[in-house]
Amino acid sequence: MNVEETVVIVGAGQAGGEVATSLRQQGYEGRVVLVGDEAHPPYQRPPLSKGFLLGKVQLAQLYLKPEATYERFNIALKLGTRVTAVEREAREVVLHDGSRLAYDKLVLATGGRARMLELPGVDPYKLGNLFYLRSIPDVEGMRSHFVAGKHLVLIGAGYVGLEVAAAAVQLGVQVTVIDVAPRVLSRVTGPEVSGFIEGVHRDRGVTFRMPATVKGVTLDEAGEAVREVVVEQDGVEERIAADVVLVGIGLVPNTELAEAAGLAVDDGIVVDALAQTSDPRVLAVGDCANQPSAYAGRRIRLESVPNAMEHARVAAATVLGKAAPTPAVPWFWSEQYGMRLQLVGLSTGYDRCVVRGSMENRAFSAFYLADGHLIAADVVGRPADFVAAKKLVAAKAVLDPAALADENVALATLG
């Protein structure tokens, strides 16, 4: 290995940080430069909508590693620095101040940004009480609005929206959730689990408007804050009073640098099984990467912490010329009201859902079958089931639905 080589990583999020440290852990001796546009070193994003918002997790606790670790690993951190272009022929990245960084290998870990809500005639950046949640500054800006007795209107019933709803309720905030879909978490769970999760929130006083469309907002006299969110449900228009609004309607992968550099882009930066883009000197990982999946039998772009970490290790191995780790089956988690929902696999295309355990007791597993094969599972309050489900889903095991539902039959004996 040439110790004079340089790996530049663009994006100092969870994936980028993991690439940098994995390179060192796997024996890379060249120069490693980690460039991030935020002022913070790599940090965890999941606690933003839970513990950090509630004030139970402090800023330093978010950091994936102490800054001293990067010094010890001889990883150069360039924080508060934006990359404006990738020049592949010169093998350089251009920074916002006009300076350049040369690379031998480049890793794009650019992540994604919040999908913006279209509000005709309204500049969302001028509204002091309308927020998106992707970063530490987002939470720091919105936290002061979460005051007991205030009303939060939450647009989007996905993971982020529901986690913020749970945190807000614990702070005494009234919550209304709006979504164009007919049920919560509609993209990732079946109706049985959606109904259960919605019920948990309703029991805590959360109000839902689904399916409903946001038609617009009304502002205060100064035009600087939202006062009402205008929604349409079943052909009826309603104005919902709002003290604070949070929009959580998905993520847009940051592919602009890759696209401008002439790399293949299709719902993310297109990579192969080694995390290499159409230019083998350039790799892409995490939320911004569209990767082949042996499990799914197609290309997918995953937005999850486990994928970011696993994909980062694949990229590090590729840089070192090592065999890449075998990608795991996709898995995810969400915490709401202290209750953990764990999901493994992708339930799209299932034809049967088998529930094991008790939804009433908030301890159950929902298994999704397609042509008899287990393709996914959602687990609440049964961690042992989740461990077993990961193995069964990875094997796409053919299971007897009756045995799957029977708690007297150990999951470990199935498959």
KESE-57760 format. One line per field, with one value per residue (C-alpha): residue number from 1; residue in one letter; y negated, x negated, z negated. Coordinates in nm, 3 decimals. Layout:
<vozas>
num	NUM / ...
residu	A / ...
c2	Y / ...
c1	X / ...
c3	Z / ...
</vozas>
This chain:
<vozas>
num	1 / 2 / 3 / 4 / 5 / 6 / 7 / 8 / 9 / 10 / 11 / 12 / 13 / 14 / 15 / 16 / 17 / 18 / 19 / 20 / 21 / 22 / 23 / 24 / 25 / 26 / 27 / 28 / 29 / 30 / 31 / 32 / 33 / 34 / 35 / 36 / 37 / 38 / 39 / 40 / 41 / 42 / 43 / 44 / 45 / 46 / 47 / 48 / 49 / 50 / 51 / 52 / 53 / 54 / 55 / 56 / 57 / 58 / 59 / 60 / 61 / 62 / 63 / 64 / 65 / 66 / 67 / 68 / 69 / 70 / 71 / 72 / 73 / 74 / 75 / 76 / 77 / 78 / 79 / 80 / 81 / 82 / 83 / 84 / 85 / 86 / 87 / 88 / 89 / 90 / 91 / 92 / 93 / 94 / 95 / 96 / 97 / 98 / 99 / 100 / 101 / 102 / 103 / 104 / 105 / 106 / 107 / 108 / 109 / 110 / 111 / 112 / 113 / 114 / 115 / 116 / 117 / 118 / 119 / 120 / 121 / 122 / 123 / 124 / 125 / 126 / 127 / 128 / 129 / 130 / 131 / 132 / 133 / 134 / 135 / 136 / 137 / 138 / 139 / 140 / 141 / 142 / 143 / 144 / 145 / 146 / 147 / 148 / 149 / 150 / 151 / 152 / 153 / 154 / 155 / 156 / 157 / 158 / 159 / 160 / 161 / 162 / 163 / 164 / 165 / 166 / 167 / 168 / 169 / 170 / 171 / 172 / 173 / 174 / 175 / 176 / 177 / 178 / 179 / 180 / 181 / 182 / 183 / 184 / 185 / 186 / 187 / 188 / 189 / 190 / 191 / 192 / 193 / 194 / 195 / 196 / 197 / 198 / 199 / 200 / 201 / 202 / 203 / 204 / 205 / 206 / 207 / 208 / 209 / 210 / 211 / 212 / 213 / 214 / 215 / 216 / 217 / 218 / 219 / 220 / 221 / 222 / 223 / 224 / 225 / 226 / 227 / 228 / 229 / 230 / 231 / 232 / 233 / 234 / 235 / 236 / 237 / 238 / 239 / 240 / 241 / 242 / 243 / 244 / 245 / 246 / 247 / 248 / 249 / 250 / 251 / 252 / 253 / 254 / 255 / 256 / 257 / 258 / 259 / 260 / 261 / 262 / 263 / 264 / 265 / 266 / 267 / 268 / 269 / 270 / 271 / 272 / 273 / 274 / 275 / 276 / 277 / 278 / 279 / 280 / 281 / 282 / 283 / 284 / 285 / 286 / 287 / 288 / 289 / 290 / 291 / 292 / 293 / 294 / 295 / 296 / 297 / 298 / 299 / 300 / 301 / 302 / 303 / 304 / 305 / 306 / 307 / 308 / 309 / 310 / 311 / 312 / 313 / 314 / 315 / 316 / 317 / 318 / 319 / 320 / 321 / 322 / 323 / 324 / 325 / 326 / 327 / 328 / 329 / 330 / 331 / 332 / 333 / 334 / 335 / 336 / 337 / 338 / 339 / 340 / 341 / 342 / 343 / 344 / 345 / 346 / 347 / 348 / 349 / 350 / 351 / 352 / 353 / 354 / 355 / 356 / 357 / 358 / 359 / 360 / 361 / 362 / 363 / 364 / 365 / 366 / 367 / 368 / 369 / 370 / 371 / 372 / 373 / 374 / 375 / 376 / 377 / 378 / 379 / 380 / 381 / 382 / 383 / 384 / 385 / 386 / 387 / 388 / 389 / 390 / 391 / 392 / 393 / 394 / 395 / 396 / 397 / 398 / 399 / 400 / 401 / 402 / 403 / 404 / 405 / 406 / 407 / 408 / 409 / 410 / 411 / 412 / 413 / 414 / 415
residu	M / N / V / E / E / T / V / V / I / V / G / A / G / Q / A / G / G / E / V / A / T / S / L / R / Q / Q / G / Y / E / G / R / V / V / L / V / G / D / E / A / H / P / P / Y / Q / R / P / P / L / S / K / G / F / L / L / G / K / V / Q / L / A / Q / L / Y / L / K / P / E / A / T / Y / E / R / F / N / I / A / L / K / L / G / T / R / V / T / A / V / E / R / E / A / R / E / V / V / L / H / D / G / S / R / L / A / Y / D / K / L / V / L / A / T / G / G / R / A / R / M / L / E / L / P / G / V / D / P / Y / K / L / G / N / L / F / Y / L / R / S / I / P / D / V / E / G / M / R / S / H / F / V / A / G / K / H / L / V / L / I / G / A / G / Y / V / G / L / E / V / A / A / A / A / V / Q / L / G / V / Q / V / T / V / I / D / V / A / P / R / V / L / S / R / V / T / G / P / E / V / S / G / F / I / E / G / V / H / R / D / R / G / V / T / F / R / M / P / A / T / V / K / G / V / T / L / D / E / A / G / E / A / V / R / E / V / V / V / E / Q / D / G / V / E / E / R / I / A / A / D / V / V / L / V / G / I / G / L / V / P / N / T / E / L / A / E / A / A / G / L / A / V / D / D / G / I / V / V / D / A / L / A / Q / T / S / D / P / R / V / L / A / V / G / D / C / A / N / Q / P / S / A / Y / A / G / R / R / I / R / L / E / S / V / P / N / A / M / E / H / A / R / V / A / A / A / T / V / L / G / K / A / A / P / T / P / A / V / P / W / F / W / S / E / Q / Y / G / M / R / L / Q / L / V / G / L / S / T / G / Y / D / R / C / V / V / R / G / S / M / E / N / R / A / F / S / A / F / Y / L / A / D / G / H / L / I / A / A / D / V / V / G / R / P / A / D / F / V / A / A / K / K / L / V / A / A / K / A / V / L / D / P / A / A / L / A / D / E / N / V / A / L / A / T / L / G
c2	0.000 / -0.347 / -0.555 / -0.867 / -0.783 / -0.995 / -0.900 / -1.197 / -1.135 / -1.389 / -1.389 / -1.364 / -1.184 / -0.833 / -0.665 / -0.901 / -0.876 / -0.498 / -0.485 / -0.693 / -0.489 / -0.157 / -0.241 / -0.276 / 0.029 / 0.235 / 0.119 / -0.171 / -0.372 / -0.656 / -0.998 / -1.014 / -1.344 / -1.369 / -1.675 / -1.783 / -2.091 / -2.091 / -2.229 / -1.904 / -1.583 / -1.272 / -1.220 / -0.997 / -1.124 / -0.885 / -1.052 / -1.390 / -1.310 / -1.147 / -1.194 / -1.505 / -1.679 / -1.589 / -1.719 / -1.375 / -1.333 / -1.602 / -1.728 / -1.547 / -1.220 / -1.241 / -1.227 / -0.887 / -0.922 / -1.186 / -1.427 / -1.291 / -0.959 / -1.121 / -1.270 / -0.931 / -0.766 / -1.047 / -1.138 / -1.499 / -1.660 / -1.952 / -2.059 / -2.351 / -2.291 / -2.246 / -2.062 / -2.242 / -2.016 / -1.690 / -1.705 / -1.344 / -1.396 / -1.601 / -1.375 / -1.676 / -1.810 / -2.184 / -2.343 / -2.642 / -2.873 / -2.779 / -2.555 / -2.198 / -1.857 / -1.590 / -1.230 / -0.883 / -0.743 / -0.949 / -0.837 / -1.022 / -0.994 / -1.294 / -1.157 / -1.334 / -1.638 / -1.674 / -1.677 / -2.020 / -2.082 / -2.280 / -2.589 / -2.815 / -3.177 / -3.103 / -3.112 / -2.842 / -2.979 / -3.296 / -3.115 / -3.106 / -2.817 / -2.576 / -2.316 / -2.014 / -1.769 / -1.647 / -1.805 / -1.931 / -2.296 / -2.189 / -2.052 / -2.344 / -2.580 / -2.402 / -2.287 / -2.618 / -2.588 / -2.258 / -2.407 / -2.242 / -2.349 / -2.450 / -2.277 / -2.095 / -2.015 / -1.735 / -1.672 / -1.316 / -0.992 / -0.816 / -0.728 / -1.082 / -1.228 / -0.967 / -0.982 / -1.359 / -1.320 / -1.088 / -1.329 / -1.625 / -1.445 / -1.374 / -1.749 / -1.826 / -1.948 / -1.881 / -1.699 / -1.662 / -1.436 / -1.480 / -1.240 / -1.176 / -0.801 / -0.626 / -0.485 / -0.552 / -0.397 / -0.285 / -0.243 / -0.006 / 0.192 / 0.375 / 0.253 / 0.460 / 0.292 / -0.050 / -0.019 / 0.081 / -0.212 / -0.459 / -0.324 / -0.378 / -0.742 / -0.794 / -0.660 / -0.942 / -1.204 / -1.243 / -1.342 / -1.216 / -1.352 / -1.069 / -1.050 / -1.426 / -1.677 / -1.998 / -2.273 / -2.560 / -2.766 / -3.094 / -3.328 / -3.588 / -3.957 / -3.992 / -3.690 / -3.535 / -3.243 / -2.982 / -3.025 / -2.760 / -2.460 / -2.417 / -2.052 / -1.873 / -1.539 / -1.359 / -1.673 / -1.888 / -2.170 / -2.230 / -2.490 / -2.350 / -2.603 / -2.565 / -2.705 / -2.502 / -2.292 / -2.008 / -1.860 / -1.502 / -1.381 / -1.196 / -1.238 / -1.349 / -1.192 / -1.444 / -1.341 / -1.678 / -1.650 / -1.304 / -1.406 / -1.716 / -1.498 / -1.269 / -0.970 / -0.745 / -0.859 / -0.694 / -0.755 / -0.783 / -0.742 / -0.409 / -0.173 / 0.191 / 0.457 / 0.309 / -0.041 / -0.162 / -0.416 / -0.422 / -0.558 / -0.289 / -0.560 / -0.705 / -0.518 / -0.610 / -0.487 / -0.523 / -0.711 / -0.862 / -0.529 / -0.304 / 0.043 / 0.397 / 0.619 / 0.997 / 1.011 / 0.793 / 0.922 / 0.565 / 0.231 / 0.044 / -0.274 / -0.226 / -0.502 / -0.341 / -0.353 / 0.020 / -0.014 / -0.325 / -0.140 / 0.185 / 0.008 / -0.206 / 0.108 / 0.246 / -0.074 / -0.063 / 0.298 / 0.205 / -0.077 / 0.174 / 0.433 / 0.677 / 0.898 / 0.692 / 0.813 / 0.986 / 0.727 / 0.811 / 0.816 / 0.461 / 0.382 / 0.076 / -0.041 / -0.314 / -0.414 / -0.578 / -0.628 / -0.401 / -0.123 / 0.019 / 0.128 / 0.343 / 0.430 / 0.669 / 0.718 / 0.537 / 0.634 / 0.504 / 0.774 / 0.988 / 1.189 / 1.299 / 1.150 / 1.379 / 1.226 / 1.401 / 1.274 / 1.004 / 0.658 / 0.570 / 0.638 / 0.459 / 0.773 / 0.928 / 1.006 / 0.963 / 1.192 / 1.118 / 1.410 / 1.416 / 1.752 / 1.914 / 1.751 / 1.520 / 1.186 / 0.947 / 0.912 / 0.631 / 0.692 / 0.504 / 0.597 / 0.938 / 0.898 / 1.275 / 1.293 / 1.024 / 1.217 / 1.530 / 1.333 / 1.186 / 1.536 / 1.663 / 1.361 / 1.388 / 1.749 / 1.661 / 1.962 / 2.144 / 2.153 / 2.304 / 2.008 / 2.209 / 2.295 / 1.935 / 1.809 / 2.078 / 1.946 / 2.302 / 2.362 / 2.206 / 1.980 / 2.124 / 2.464 / 2.327 / 2.282
c1	0.000 / -0.125 / -0.126 / -0.117 / 0.231 / 0.526 / 0.887 / 1.123 / 1.467 / 1.736 / 2.000 / 1.929 / 2.246 / 2.281 / 2.172 / 1.881 / 1.752 / 1.770 / 1.577 / 1.298 / 1.257 / 1.308 / 1.024 / 0.790 / 0.927 / 0.878 / 0.517 / 0.523 / 0.201 / 0.258 / 0.406 / 0.775 / 0.965 / 1.325 / 1.510 / 1.844 / 2.057 / 2.183 / 1.976 / 2.013 / 1.810 / 2.005 / 2.307 / 2.611 / 2.930 / 3.192 / 3.180 / 3.259 / 3.631 / 3.632 / 3.381 / 3.212 / 3.544 / 3.657 / 3.332 / 3.240 / 2.945 / 2.678 / 2.490 / 2.165 / 2.356 / 2.468 / 2.114 / 2.023 / 1.666 / 1.478 / 1.285 / 0.966 / 1.036 / 0.998 / 0.668 / 0.552 / 0.651 / 0.482 / 0.808 / 0.813 / 1.150 / 1.254 / 1.582 / 1.799 / 1.666 / 1.881 / 1.765 / 1.890 / 1.756 / 1.583 / 1.332 / 1.269 / 1.003 / 0.790 / 0.892 / 0.975 / 1.269 / 1.333 / 1.424 / 1.654 / 1.357 / 1.206 / 0.935 / 0.891 / 0.826 / 0.655 / 0.766 / 0.667 / 1.002 / 1.312 / 1.607 / 1.937 / 2.134 / 2.351 / 2.668 / 2.993 / 3.199 / 3.556 / 3.815 / 3.971 / 4.344 / 4.473 / 4.655 / 4.751 / 4.663 / 4.495 / 4.122 / 4.076 / 3.734 / 3.899 / 4.137 / 4.015 / 4.233 / 4.213 / 3.939 / 3.779 / 3.571 / 3.238 / 2.971 / 2.869 / 2.946 / 3.296 / 3.372 / 3.206 / 3.426 / 3.754 / 3.708 / 3.816 / 4.155 / 4.236 / 4.414 / 4.695 / 5.034 / 4.905 / 5.033 / 4.799 / 4.920 / 4.711 / 4.716 / 4.607 / 4.683 / 4.350 / 4.081 / 3.963 / 4.310 / 4.435 / 4.120 / 4.152 / 4.522 / 4.434 / 4.170 / 4.407 / 4.683 / 4.437 / 4.371 / 4.742 / 4.781 / 5.106 / 5.041 / 5.227 / 5.075 / 5.159 / 5.067 / 5.178 / 5.167 / 5.464 / 5.253 / 4.933 / 4.602 / 4.779 / 4.453 / 4.290 / 4.556 / 4.881 / 5.225 / 5.219 / 4.906 / 5.009 / 5.337 / 5.156 / 4.911 / 5.189 / 5.384 / 5.087 / 5.073 / 5.449 / 5.438 / 5.193 / 5.425 / 5.276 / 5.528 / 5.500 / 5.617 / 5.561 / 5.579 / 5.568 / 5.393 / 5.226 / 5.368 / 5.176 / 5.119 / 5.240 / 4.981 / 4.975 / 5.001 / 4.626 / 4.612 / 4.345 / 4.525 / 4.786 / 5.112 / 5.323 / 5.264 / 5.533 / 5.615 / 5.867 / 6.010 / 6.295 / 6.361 / 6.402 / 6.159 / 6.047 / 5.822 / 5.612 / 5.466 / 5.089 / 4.831 / 4.556 / 4.540 / 4.301 / 4.277 / 4.155 / 4.246 / 3.933 / 3.576 / 3.419 / 3.076 / 2.798 / 2.678 / 2.601 / 2.222 / 2.224 / 2.455 / 2.251 / 1.940 / 2.098 / 2.155 / 2.458 / 2.753 / 3.095 / 3.279 / 2.938 / 2.581 / 2.564 / 2.304 / 2.206 / 2.176 / 1.838 / 1.986 / 1.809 / 1.977 / 1.944 / 1.593 / 1.407 / 1.201 / 1.522 / 1.738 / 2.074 / 2.233 / 2.536 / 2.860 / 2.733 / 2.639 / 2.853 / 2.708 / 2.778 / 2.949 / 2.929 / 3.204 / 3.446 / 3.338 / 3.319 / 3.157 / 3.260 / 3.170 / 3.191 / 3.231 / 3.117 / 2.835 / 2.753 / 2.721 / 2.504 / 2.265 / 2.255 / 2.219 / 1.937 / 1.745 / 1.794 / 1.645 / 1.348 / 1.278 / 1.299 / 1.046 / 0.810 / 0.868 / 1.020 / 1.326 / 1.627 / 1.844 / 2.165 / 2.446 / 2.706 / 3.082 / 3.220 / 3.336 / 3.466 / 3.601 / 3.814 / 3.878 / 4.203 / 4.318 / 4.035 / 4.168 / 3.932 / 4.055 / 3.798 / 3.833 / 3.634 / 3.672 / 3.901 / 4.267 / 4.354 / 4.538 / 4.643 / 4.964 / 5.014 / 4.948 / 4.923 / 4.930 / 4.763 / 4.820 / 5.051 / 5.103 / 5.309 / 5.008 / 4.777 / 4.565 / 4.606 / 4.445 / 4.603 / 4.456 / 4.497 / 4.511 / 4.498 / 4.576 / 4.502 / 4.156 / 4.087 / 3.978 / 4.013 / 4.114 / 4.217 / 4.148 / 4.268 / 4.149 / 4.008 / 3.633 / 3.575 / 3.831 / 3.638 / 3.310 / 3.481 / 3.667 / 3.344 / 3.213 / 3.542 / 3.586 / 3.226 / 3.296 / 3.636 / 3.756 / 4.073 / 4.288 / 4.615 / 4.838 / 5.004 / 4.669 / 4.553 / 4.852 / 4.823 / 4.620 / 4.569 / 4.353 / 4.007 / 3.914 / 3.563 / 3.705 / 3.873 / 3.723
c3	0.000 / 0.087 / -0.231 / -0.013 / 0.116 / 0.005 / -0.052 / -0.065 / -0.218 / -0.137 / -0.408 / -0.781 / -0.881 / -1.019 / -0.694 / -0.628 / -0.982 / -0.970 / -0.641 / -0.794 / -1.111 / -0.929 / -0.693 / -0.990 / -1.168 / -0.852 / -0.815 / -0.568 / -0.608 / -0.362 / -0.429 / -0.525 / -0.497 / -0.618 / -0.487 / -0.636 / -0.585 / -0.946 / -1.232 / -1.429 / -1.397 / -1.290 / -1.514 / -1.559 / -1.398 / -1.550 / -1.897 / -1.739 / -1.727 / -2.071 / -2.353 / -2.216 / -2.150 / -2.503 / -2.653 / -2.790 / -2.553 / -2.559 / -2.255 / -2.333 / -2.374 / -2.010 / -1.878 / -1.739 / -1.867 / -2.066 / -1.846 / -2.006 / -1.832 / -1.491 / -1.602 / -1.731 / -1.403 / -1.207 / -1.031 / -0.912 / -0.990 / -0.771 / -0.930 / -0.826 / -0.477 / -0.167 / 0.145 / 0.454 / 0.731 / 0.808 / 1.093 / 1.183 / 1.449 / 1.209 / 0.919 / 0.704 / 0.508 / 0.504 / 0.171 / 0.115 / 0.057 / 0.394 / 0.250 / 0.373 / 0.225 / 0.432 / 0.393 / 0.505 / 0.392 / 0.324 / 0.111 / 0.145 / -0.179 / -0.106 / -0.266 / -0.199 / -0.283 / -0.399 / -0.124 / -0.116 / -0.142 / 0.154 / 0.028 / 0.320 / 0.256 / -0.076 / -0.149 / -0.416 / -0.511 / -0.643 / -0.875 / -1.233 / -1.345 / -1.049 / -1.074 / -0.912 / -1.113 / -0.977 / -1.194 / -1.537 / -1.443 / -1.335 / -1.683 / -1.858 / -1.656 / -1.722 / -2.082 / -2.237 / -2.061 / -2.234 / -2.535 / -2.731 / -2.599 / -2.256 / -1.942 / -1.704 / -1.354 / -1.216 / -0.841 / -0.771 / -0.958 / -0.902 / -1.154 / -1.218 / -1.246 / -1.491 / -1.703 / -1.731 / -1.809 / -2.098 / -2.230 / -2.200 / -2.394 / -2.674 / -2.691 / -2.721 / -2.362 / -2.174 / -1.847 / -1.518 / -1.252 / -0.881 / -0.604 / -0.246 / -0.314 / -0.477 / -0.764 / -0.957 / -0.848 / -0.531 / -0.336 / -0.583 / -0.774 / -0.709 / -0.819 / -1.140 / -1.273 / -1.139 / -1.328 / -1.645 / -1.629 / -1.554 / -1.850 / -2.082 / -1.973 / -1.997 / -2.353 / -2.430 / -2.281 / -1.934 / -1.664 / -1.306 / -0.971 / -0.719 / -0.429 / -0.396 / -0.173 / -0.290 / -0.068 / -0.222 / -0.534 / -0.675 / -0.828 / -1.102 / -1.013 / -0.974 / -0.742 / -0.961 / -1.125 / -1.043 / -1.229 / -1.054 / -0.831 / -0.568 / -0.493 / -0.277 / -0.384 / -0.206 / -0.005 / -0.317 / -0.389 / -0.748 / -0.910 / -1.194 / -1.437 / -1.478 / -1.719 / -1.555 / -1.237 / -1.158 / -0.810 / -0.782 / -0.433 / -0.336 / -0.225 / 0.104 / 0.169 / 0.222 / 0.568 / 0.723 / 0.687 / 0.844 / 1.126 / 1.210 / 1.216 / 1.476 / 1.248 / 1.297 / 1.084 / 1.052 / 0.723 / 0.563 / 0.682 / 0.865 / 0.715 / 0.756 / 0.485 / 0.386 / 0.337 / 0.653 / 0.878 / 1.259 / 1.187 / 0.985 / 0.812 / 0.667 / 0.417 / 0.262 / -0.062 / -0.283 / -0.220 / 0.107 / 0.270 / 0.492 / 0.444 / 0.564 / 0.304 / 0.321 / 0.059 / 0.257 / 0.599 / 0.728 / 0.668 / 0.354 / 0.172 / -0.202 / -0.459 / -0.783 / -1.033 / -1.002 / -0.625 / -0.658 / -0.889 / -0.690 / -0.356 / -0.496 / -0.592 / -0.241 / -0.097 / -0.335 / -0.237 / 0.132 / 0.090 / -0.072 / 0.199 / -0.048 / -0.010 / -0.113 / -0.402 / -0.300 / -0.318 / -0.579 / -0.535 / -0.581 / -0.932 / -1.108 / -1.442 / -1.594 / -1.955 / -2.062 / -2.423 / -2.537 / -2.313 / -2.053 / -1.711 / -1.527 / -1.160 / -0.944 / -0.570 / -0.328 / -0.341 / 0.006 / 0.200 / -0.097 / -0.065 / -0.426 / -0.769 / -1.072 / -1.421 / -1.713 / -2.067 / -2.201 / -2.056 / -2.363 / -2.582 / -2.338 / -2.296 / -1.953 / -1.620 / -1.276 / -1.010 / -0.639 / -0.397 / -0.017 / 0.144 / -0.190 / -0.224 / -0.516 / -0.369 / -0.665 / -1.029 / -1.262 / -1.631 / -1.940 / -2.289 / -2.193 / -2.127 / -2.107 / -1.824 / -1.639 / -1.663 / -1.529 / -1.261 / -1.120 / -1.052 / -0.911 / -0.682 / -0.562 / -0.468 / -0.315 / -0.509 / -0.402 / -0.715 / -0.828 / -0.925 / -1.204 / -1.361 / -1.316 / -1.515 / -1.786 / -2.080 / -2.198 / -1.893 / -1.932 / -1.641 / -1.645 / -1.546 / -1.234 / -0.892
</vozas>
